[in-house]
Structure formats: structure tokens, C-alpha cells
Amino acid sequence: MKLLNCPLNGPRNIAEFTYGGELRPMPDPAATDAQQWAEHLFFPDNGAGIVTEWWCHTATAYWFLAQRNTLTDEVIRTFPPSEVFKQGRKLAGKDGGEKS
């Protein structure tokens, strides 16, 4: 049985998790056209070596990040998103005002 260490729930069977894709910087919404958005969403880098990925513990809906070596499938570490995202991103609402 393969285990993955959830930062919230501890080591759990890998079957309890859902892969969410590579962590990649989001393009600027104001300066990105439809083609660039499609490439960002549907064409991951898929690089060989150490990558940072989104994972979700399905039972608790807890999203976290994992550094994993794609060549050996070794999980180097798992950590909460707060290590990368220090503050929320403000998005424009339908009325043009900002939302948190």
C-alpha cells in the first residue's frame, strides 16, 4: 500500500487522494487571451524531475502541495498552500468591485 502524508490528516492510503496537477503561476487575467488561457489550463509542463503538485485529501476536501520526483515517484515533502500563498488574491466581482 502506498501512503501519502497529508499535512492536515497525516499518512493516508494514496486511494484517498485526488491529483490536481502541477503548481504553475497563473497568467494575468487582464492581459491573457483565450489561446493563452487554454494552453495554461490544458497543456501542463509535464517536466521530468522534481515538481510541485496540487493534491486533495478527498475525504476532508483539504488541498495541499507536494514536491515529487516524477522520475522515481518519490514524494519529497508535502506542505500546506500557505507556505507558497501568503495572502489571498483579489479578483474583480461582476460589479467591478474587488472580492477577496
N, C-alpha and C positions, 0 to 999 in steps of 0.2 A: 504494500500500500504506500502510495506517495503522499507525503504530507507537505502542506504549505503553512507557514506561520503567519496567521492573521494578527496584525498589531493590536486589534481590539479583543479577539477571542482566543488567541494562542494557536498552537499547532492543530490543524484540522485536515481531514481527508481531502485530497485535491478535488474530489467529486462535488464538494460543497462550494466550489468557486466558479465564477464566470470570467473569462478573459475579456478585457475591454480594449485591447490594442495598445500600441506604443504611445508613450507620452511625447507629444510634439507641440511646439509653440503654435498657438492659434494665430491665423492671419488677421490682419487689421480689417474688421468688418467694413469700415468706411472706404477702404482702398482695394478691396478684393472683388474681382468679377466672378461670374458663375463658373467659368472654367477653372479658376484657381481654387474655388471652394470645393468643386468636385474632386480635383486632384488631392486636396488636403484630406477630404473625407474617405475617398475610396482607393487611394494609392499610397499605402504606408511605405516607409523606407525599407523595412524588412532587412536590415543590416545584420551581418554576422558579427558575433562578439557580444559585449555587454550592452544591454539596452535597459531602459526604464519603461515599465509597462503598468497599465491600469489593471487591477483585479478587483472583483467584488465578491465578498462573502455573501452568497445568495440568501442564506437563512436570516441574516440580520440586515441585508442591503447596505453593508458597510463597504465603501470604496476605499482602496488604498493603493500604494505604489510598490512595485517590486523591481529590484535590479536583478536581471537574469542573464546568464551567458547562453546565448542561443546556439552556440556550438556544442556545449556539453549539457545543456538543460539544467545547469546548477543555478539555484536561487541563491544569490549572494546575500541579499537582505530585503526585508520588507519594512515599510515605514508609512506613517500617516501622510496624507497630502499636505498637511500644514507645514511640513518641512520644506516644501517647494513653494507653496502658495501662502505667503504671509498675510495677505489681505484679499478680500473679495474683489471681483471685477465689476465695475458699474456698467450696466447696459442701458441703452435708451429704451424707454417704455413706448407704448403706442401713442401716447400724447406728447412725445418728445422729451418728457422729463426723465431723469435718471432713476433707475431702480438698483437696489443692492443685490 
